[in-house]
Amino acid sequence: MTKKHVHKLKRHIYKNGEAIYFCIKDDCSFKINVNLSLGKTAECWRCNQPFSMTVQSKRHDKPHCEGCVKGKKNSSTKSKEITSNVSSTSESNISNLRARLSRITSVLSEPDDTDML
């Protein structure tokens, strides 16, 4: 008799397109359709802790828990930093252009000595 364990699942896709998860542990023949795996308890491939399968975890060949996801973190903070850097750069460019334009217009508006003769 085999002792109970938490399945460590790996996805396999058959030639006909059907996707299943199967347990990779010794003496275990557990198989389940990927779509039916939601809510099942599985072992995380990264931290080896049990977790409940979610829509996010079923996308992976070797499913892992939410705590081990390497997704983008603090992307809103990065975008705010980029936006502030761009706005400060654009403001300095605008003031630079204004100064250059005013110098050019002042040179053009000054009367030449040749015009007076």
Buried (B, 14 or more C-beta within 10 A) or exposed (E): EEEEBBBBBBBEEEEEEEBBBBBBBEEEEBEBEBEEBEEBEBBBBEEEEBBEBBEEBBEEEBBBBEEBEEEEEEEEEEEEEEEEEEEEEEEEEEEEEEEEEEEEEEEEEEEEEEEEE
